[in-house]
Amino acid sequence: MTNRRPRCCDLSPVGHNQAAVMASCVNTTNPDRSTGMRTRGKRGNNNVGKMDVRVTSGVTVAPTAQLADRRKSQELEICKMRLEWQKDKIDELTKERDYLKEQLAASLSKEPTSSVQDSSEVLSISSLSSDGSFDESSNSSMSTTSSDEDRKKRKKGKAKKHKKSKKRDQKQRKRVQNPKQVVTRYNKILRLFKRGGTMSAAFKRLGVDRNTIVATAPIAELFIVAPERYKELEKNMQGQKLSLFATQCAAAISADPETEEKFKAYKSSGKLLPLKTKKD
């Protein structure tokens, strides 16, 4: 008999059972490779999705943030430029103020010392003339000093005239307090008007408003047209205001037809100011 090797199909039932048990053990120890590959594929797919989301989100957000930063930086630069411009302007104004203060202080300090300088110059000139040592340079200096003195004297004269005119204006611009002052002021304006000027120029010369003259004009008009009636009203005026006395004088002119006609004739002839009231 020839010897044969046993095959798998020739195993006994017990051998078959042992092979099945071994296969099951192998399956339990080593899980299915196909399932493992699937899980790995899924994990890889999830990571790819996450990466895509991150990249896309960075692309959409970054430009807006950059624009906002640029705008903020531009606004800051504009604010800095404005602040610098304001600082420069303040410096210029302070310099101008200091310069004007210096000029004012210098002009004020020169006024009281001008008389002392004049006297010293006169003494120096007299001493030079007594010594008799005059040169061409000294003659030129003498001429310049004399011209300076003449200019100073002229300036002083102009300043005195200006001060006098200011004092006159202040005296004329004083507020009237009684009917006599009203009449004198009216006569001054009438004289200036008769000389060929205008009423507005006369008012400006005396520093009076047109409305004040119109309000107090009936007092002077009654004094010129009917002096007797004016005296009667003036006697009864005790503690009254000028405005009330002016209304009484206007009523007295309009109450008597003779005085009213005389009043109109005086106005047309130029003996009274051609003032127009609301009634006219």
CYANA upper distance limits for C-alpha pairs under 8 A (distance plus 0.5 A):
  6 PRO  CA     10 ASP  CA      6.62
  6 PRO  CA     11 LEU  CA      7.87
  7 ARG  CA     11 LEU  CA      7.27
 11 LEU  CA     15 GLY  CA      6.11
 11 LEU  CA     16 HIS  CA      7.10
 12 SER  CA     16 HIS  CA      6.94
 13 PRO  CA     17 ASN  CA      6.82
 14 VAL  CA     18 GLN  CA      6.85
 15 GLY  CA     19 ALA  CA      6.75
 16 HIS  CA     20 ALA  CA      6.85
 17 ASN  CA     21 VAL  CA      6.80
 18 GLN  CA     22 MET  CA      6.74
 19 ALA  CA     23 ALA  CA      6.74
 20 ALA  CA     24 SER  CA      6.74
 21 VAL  CA     25 CYS  CA      6.74
 22 MET  CA     26 VAL  CA      6.72
 23 ALA  CA     27 ASN  CA      6.76
 24 SER  CA     28 THR  CA      6.73
 25 CYS  CA     29 THR  CA      6.66
 26 VAL  CA     30 ASN  CA      6.48
 27 ASN  CA     31 PRO  CA      6.43
 27 ASN  CA     32 ASP  CA      7.81
 31 PRO  CA     35 THR  CA      8.41
 31 PRO  CA     36 GLY  CA      8.20
 32 ASP  CA     36 GLY  CA      6.98
 33 ARG  CA     37 MET  CA      6.67
 34 SER  CA     38 ARG  CA      6.83
 35 THR  CA     39 THR  CA      6.89
 36 GLY  CA     40 ARG  CA      6.78
 37 MET  CA     41 GLY  CA      6.59
 38 ARG  CA     42 LYS  CA      6.73
 39 THR  CA     43 ARG  CA      6.76
 40 ARG  CA     44 GLY  CA      6.73
 41 GLY  CA     45 ASN  CA      6.71
 42 LYS  CA     46 ASN  CA      6.81
 43 ARG  CA     47 ASN  CA      6.86
 44 GLY  CA     48 VAL  CA      6.79
 45 ASN  CA     49 GLY  CA      6.83
 46 ASN  CA     50 LYS  CA      6.78
 47 ASN  CA     51 MET  CA      6.73
 48 VAL  CA     52 ASP  CA      6.72
 49 GLY  CA     53 VAL  CA      6.77
 50 LYS  CA     54 ARG  CA      6.77
 51 MET  CA     55 VAL  CA      6.72
 52 ASP  CA     56 THR  CA      6.65
 53 VAL  CA     57 SER  CA      6.51
 54 ARG  CA     58 GLY  CA      6.71
 55 VAL  CA     59 VAL  CA      6.91
 56 THR  CA     60 THR  CA      7.03
 57 SER  CA     61 VAL  CA      6.84
 58 GLY  CA     62 ALA  CA      6.46
 59 VAL  CA     63 PRO  CA      7.94
 60 THR  CA     64 THR  CA      8.29
 61 VAL  CA     65 ALA  CA      7.08
 62 ALA  CA     66 GLN  CA      6.75
 63 PRO  CA     67 LEU  CA      6.71
 64 THR  CA     68 ALA  CA      6.73
 65 ALA  CA     69 ASP  CA      6.71
 66 GLN  CA     70 ARG  CA      6.67
 67 LEU  CA     71 ARG  CA      6.70
 68 ALA  CA     72 LYS  CA      6.70
 69 ASP  CA     73 SER  CA      6.63
 70 ARG  CA     74 GLN  CA      6.63
 71 ARG  CA     75 GLU  CA      6.65
 72 LYS  CA     76 LEU  CA      6.67
 73 SER  CA     77 GLU  CA      6.73
 74 GLN  CA     78 ILE  CA      6.75
 75 GLU  CA     79 CYS  CA      6.68
 76 LEU  CA     80 LYS  CA      6.66
 77 GLU  CA     81 MET  CA      6.69
 78 ILE  CA     82 ARG  CA      6.73
 79 CYS  CA     83 LEU  CA      6.70
 80 LYS  CA     84 GLU  CA      6.70
 81 MET  CA     85 TRP  CA      6.68
 82 ARG  CA     86 GLN  CA      6.63
 83 LEU  CA     87 LYS  CA      6.64
 84 GLU  CA     88 ASP  CA      6.73
 85 TRP  CA     89 LYS  CA      6.69
 86 GLN  CA     90 ILE  CA      6.62
 87 LYS  CA     91 ASP  CA      6.68
 88 ASP  CA     92 GLU  CA      6.76
 89 LYS  CA     93 LEU  CA      6.73
 90 ILE  CA     94 THR  CA      6.61
 91 ASP  CA     95 LYS  CA      6.68
 92 GLU  CA     96 GLU  CA      6.77
 93 LEU  CA     97 ARG  CA      6.63
 94 THR  CA     98 ASP  CA      6.66
 95 LYS  CA     99 TYR  CA      6.62
 96 GLU  CA    100 LEU  CA      6.67
 97 ARG  CA    101 LYS  CA      6.66
 98 ASP  CA    102 GLU  CA      6.70
 99 TYR  CA    103 GLN  CA      6.80
100 LEU  CA    104 LEU  CA      6.63
101 LYS  CA    105 ALA  CA      6.61
102 GLU  CA    106 ALA  CA      6.55
103 GLN  CA    107 SER  CA      6.65
104 LEU  CA    108 LEU  CA      6.64
105 ALA  CA    109 SER  CA      6.58
106 ALA  CA    110 LYS  CA      6.66
107 SER  CA    111 GLU  CA      7.08
108 LEU  CA    112 PRO  CA      8.13
109 SER  CA    113 THR  CA      7.32
110 LYS  CA    114 SER  CA      6.42
111 GLU  CA    115 SER  CA      8.49
112 PRO  CA    116 VAL  CA      8.31
113 THR  CA    117 GLN  CA      6.78
114 SER  CA    118 ASP  CA      6.71
115 SER  CA    119 SER  CA      6.85
116 VAL  CA    120 SER  CA      6.74
117 GLN  CA    121 GLU  CA      6.60
118 ASP  CA    122 VAL  CA      6.75
118 ASP  CA    149 GLU  CA      7.75
119 SER  CA    123 LEU  CA      6.77
120 SER  CA    124 SER  CA      6.71
121 GLU  CA    125 ILE  CA      6.70
121 GLU  CA    145 THR  CA      8.23
122 VAL  CA    126 SER  CA      6.74
123 LEU  CA    127 SER  CA      6.70
124 SER  CA    128 LEU  CA      6.75
125 ILE  CA    129 SER  CA      6.74
125 ILE  CA    142 MET  CA      7.93
126 SER  CA    130 SER  CA      6.72
127 SER  CA    131 ASP  CA      6.84
128 LEU  CA    132 GLY  CA      6.77
128 LEU  CA    133 SER  CA      7.01
128 LEU  CA    134 PHE  CA      7.60
129 SER  CA    133 SER  CA      7.75
129 SER  CA    134 PHE  CA      7.93
134 PHE  CA    138 SER  CA      6.21
134 PHE  CA    139 ASN  CA      7.12
135 ASP  CA    139 ASN  CA      6.70
136 GLU  CA    140 SER  CA      6.77
137 SER  CA    141 SER  CA      6.73
138 SER  CA    142 MET  CA      6.52
139 ASN  CA    143 SER  CA      6.72
140 SER  CA    144 THR  CA      6.74
141 SER  CA    145 THR  CA      6.59
142 MET  CA    146 SER  CA      6.56
143 SER  CA    147 SER  CA      6.60
144 THR  CA    148 ASP  CA      6.61
145 THR  CA    149 GLU  CA      6.60
146 SER  CA    150 ASP  CA      6.67
147 SER  CA    151 ARG  CA      6.72
148 ASP  CA    152 LYS  CA      6.67
149 GLU  CA    153 LYS  CA      6.60
150 ASP  CA    154 ARG  CA      6.64
151 ARG  CA    155 LYS  CA      6.64
152 LYS  CA    156 LYS  CA      6.60
153 LYS  CA    157 GLY  CA      6.59
154 ARG  CA    158 LYS  CA      6.65
155 LYS  CA    159 ALA  CA      6.58
156 LYS  CA    160 LYS  CA      6.62
157 GLY  CA    161 LYS  CA      6.70
158 LYS  CA    162 HIS  CA      6.56
159 ALA  CA    163 LYS  CA      6.62
160 LYS  CA    164 LYS  CA      6.63
161 LYS  CA    165 SER  CA      6.62
162 HIS  CA    166 LYS  CA      6.65
163 LYS  CA    167 LYS  CA      6.68
164 LYS  CA    168 ARG  CA      6.69
165 SER  CA    169 ASP  CA      6.62
166 LYS  CA    170 GLN  CA      6.64
167 LYS  CA    171 LYS  CA      6.67
168 ARG  CA    172 GLN  CA      6.57
169 ASP  CA    173 ARG  CA      6.41
169 ASP  CA    206 LEU  CA      7.44
169 ASP  CA    207 GLY  CA      7.81
170 GLN  CA    174 LYS  CA      6.94
172 GLN  CA    206 LEU  CA      6.32
172 GLN  CA    207 GLY  CA      7.68
173 ARG  CA    206 LEU  CA      6.74
173 ARG  CA    207 GLY  CA      5.87
173 ARG  CA    208 VAL  CA      7.37
176 VAL  CA    181 GLN  CA      6.08
176 VAL  CA    182 VAL  CA      6.75
177 GLN  CA    181 GLN  CA      7.33
177 GLN  CA    182 VAL  CA      8.44
177 GLN  CA    242 LEU  CA      8.23
178 ASN  CA    182 VAL  CA      7.17
178 ASN  CA    242 LEU  CA      7.56
179 PRO  CA    183 VAL  CA      6.78
179 PRO  CA    219 ILE  CA      7.36
179 PRO  CA    220 ALA  CA      8.45
179 PRO  CA    242 LEU  CA      7.67
180 LYS  CA    184 THR  CA      6.81
181 GLN  CA    185 ARG  CA      6.64
182 VAL  CA    186 TYR  CA      6.68
182 VAL  CA    216 THR  CA      7.45
182 VAL  CA    217 ALA  CA      8.38
182 VAL  CA    219 ILE  CA      7.82
182 VAL  CA    220 ALA  CA      7.25
183 VAL  CA    187 ASN  CA      6.70
183 VAL  CA    219 ILE  CA      7.58
183 VAL  CA    220 ALA  CA      5.28
183 VAL  CA    223 PHE  CA      8.16
184 THR  CA    188 LYS  CA      6.80
185 ARG  CA    189 ILE  CA      6.91
186 TYR  CA    190 LEU  CA      6.67
186 TYR  CA    213 ILE  CA      8.09
186 TYR  CA    217 ALA  CA      7.68
186 TYR  CA    220 ALA  CA      7.05
187 ASN  CA    191 ARG  CA      6.67
188 LYS  CA    192 LEU  CA      6.86
189 ILE  CA    193 PHE  CA      6.63
189 ILE  CA    199 MET  CA      7.86
189 ILE  CA    202 ALA  CA      6.09
189 ILE  CA    203 PHE  CA      7.46
189 ILE  CA    206 LEU  CA      8.31
190 LEU  CA    194 LYS  CA      6.64
190 LEU  CA    272 LEU  CA      7.57
190 LEU  CA    273 LEU  CA      6.78
191 ARG  CA    195 ARG  CA      6.85
192 LEU  CA    196 GLY  CA      7.70
192 LEU  CA    197 GLY  CA      6.67
192 LEU  CA    198 THR  CA      8.39
192 LEU  CA    202 ALA  CA      6.43
193 PHE  CA    197 GLY  CA      5.41
193 PHE  CA    198 THR  CA      6.14
193 PHE  CA    199 MET  CA      6.45
193 PHE  CA    202 ALA  CA      7.13
194 LYS  CA    270 GLY  CA      8.39
197 GLY  CA    201 ALA  CA      7.11
197 GLY  CA    202 ALA  CA      7.58
198 THR  CA    202 ALA  CA      6.82
199 MET  CA    203 PHE  CA      6.58
200 SER  CA    204 LYS  CA      6.63
200 SER  CA    210 ARG  CA      8.01
201 ALA  CA    205 ARG  CA      6.54
202 ALA  CA    206 LEU  CA      6.84
203 PHE  CA    207 GLY  CA      6.35
203 PHE  CA    208 VAL  CA      5.59
203 PHE  CA    209 ASP  CA      6.80
203 PHE  CA    210 ARG  CA      7.18
204 LYS  CA    208 VAL  CA      6.76
204 LYS  CA    209 ASP  CA      8.16
208 VAL  CA    212 THR  CA      7.60
208 VAL  CA    213 ILE  CA      7.91
209 ASP  CA    213 ILE  CA      7.23
210 ARG  CA    214 VAL  CA      6.75
211 ASN  CA    215 ALA  CA      6.59
212 THR  CA    216 THR  CA      6.79
213 ILE  CA    217 ALA  CA      6.08
214 VAL  CA    218 PRO  CA      8.39
214 VAL  CA    275 LEU  CA      7.28
214 VAL  CA    276 LYS  CA      8.40
214 VAL  CA    277 THR  CA      7.79
215 ALA  CA    243 SER  CA      7.60
215 ALA  CA    246 ALA  CA      7.64
216 THR  CA    220 ALA  CA      8.04
216 THR  CA    242 LEU  CA      7.79
216 THR  CA    243 SER  CA      7.36
216 THR  CA    246 ALA  CA      6.17
217 ALA  CA    221 GLU  CA      6.60
217 ALA  CA    246 ALA  CA      7.89
218 PRO  CA    222 LEU  CA      6.42
218 PRO  CA    246 ALA  CA      6.02
218 PRO  CA    247 THR  CA      7.94
218 PRO  CA    249 CYS  CA      6.15
218 PRO  CA    250 ALA  CA      5.79
219 ILE  CA    223 PHE  CA      6.76
219 ILE  CA    230 TYR  CA      8.38
219 ILE  CA    245 PHE  CA      7.83
219 ILE  CA    246 ALA  CA      5.81
219 ILE  CA    249 CYS  CA      6.22
219 ILE  CA    250 ALA  CA      8.09
220 ALA  CA    224 ILE  CA      6.73
221 GLU  CA    225 VAL  CA      6.49
221 GLU  CA    263 PHE  CA      8.10
221 GLU  CA    272 LEU  CA      7.61
222 LEU  CA    226 ALA  CA      5.81
222 LEU  CA    227 PRO  CA      7.00
222 LEU  CA    229 ARG  CA      8.08
222 LEU  CA    230 TYR  CA      6.48
222 LEU  CA    249 CYS  CA      6.69
222 LEU  CA    250 ALA  CA      8.13
222 LEU  CA    253 ILE  CA      7.27
223 PHE  CA    227 PRO  CA      5.12
223 PHE  CA    230 TYR  CA      6.01
225 VAL  CA    259 THR  CA      7.29
225 VAL  CA    262 LYS  CA      7.22
225 VAL  CA    263 PHE  CA      6.65
225 VAL  CA    266 TYR  CA      8.35
226 ALA  CA    230 TYR  CA      6.84
226 ALA  CA    259 THR  CA      7.27
227 PRO  CA    231 LYS  CA      6.75
228 GLU  CA    232 GLU  CA      6.99
229 ARG  CA    233 LEU  CA      6.94
229 ARG  CA    252 ALA  CA      8.41
230 TYR  CA    234 GLU  CA      6.59
230 TYR  CA    249 CYS  CA      7.86
231 LYS  CA    235 LYS  CA      6.73
232 GLU  CA    236 ASN  CA      7.29
233 LEU  CA    237 MET  CA      6.83
233 LEU  CA    248 GLN  CA      8.40
233 LEU  CA    249 CYS  CA      8.23
237 MET  CA    245 PHE  CA      7.77
240 GLN  CA    244 LEU  CA      7.14
240 GLN  CA    245 PHE  CA      7.35
241 LYS  CA    245 PHE  CA      6.89
242 LEU  CA    246 ALA  CA      6.50
243 SER  CA    247 THR  CA      6.91
244 LEU  CA    248 GLN  CA      6.85
245 PHE  CA    249 CYS  CA      6.77
246 ALA  CA    250 ALA  CA      6.73
247 THR  CA    251 ALA  CA      6.65
248 GLN  CA    252 ALA  CA      6.68
249 CYS  CA    253 ILE  CA      6.86
250 ALA  CA    254 SER  CA      6.89
251 ALA  CA    255 ALA  CA      6.41
252 ALA  CA    256 ASP  CA      7.06
253 ILE  CA    257 PRO  CA      8.31
253 ILE  CA    259 THR  CA      6.21
253 ILE  CA    260 GLU  CA      5.95
253 ILE  CA    263 PHE  CA      8.17
254 SER  CA    259 THR  CA      8.03
254 SER  CA    260 GLU  CA      6.14
255 ALA  CA    260 GLU  CA      8.28
256 ASP  CA    260 GLU  CA      6.74
257 PRO  CA    261 GLU  CA      6.65
258 GLU  CA    262 LYS  CA      6.67
259 THR  CA    263 PHE  CA      6.41
260 GLU  CA    264 LYS  CA      6.79
261 GLU  CA    265 ALA  CA      6.70
262 LYS  CA    266 TYR  CA      6.63
263 PHE  CA    267 LYS  CA      6.79
264 LYS  CA    268 SER  CA      6.76
265 ALA  CA    269 SER  CA      6.62
266 TYR  CA    270 GLY  CA      6.63
266 TYR  CA    271 LYS  CA      5.48
266 TYR  CA    272 LEU  CA      6.24
267 LYS  CA    271 LYS  CA      6.41
267 LYS  CA    272 LEU  CA      5.28
267 LYS  CA    273 LEU  CA      6.92
267 LYS  CA    274 PRO  CA      6.48
268 SER  CA    272 LEU  CA      8.48
268 SER  CA    274 PRO  CA      8.29
270 GLY  CA    274 PRO  CA      8.04
276 LYS  CA    280 ASP  CA      6.39
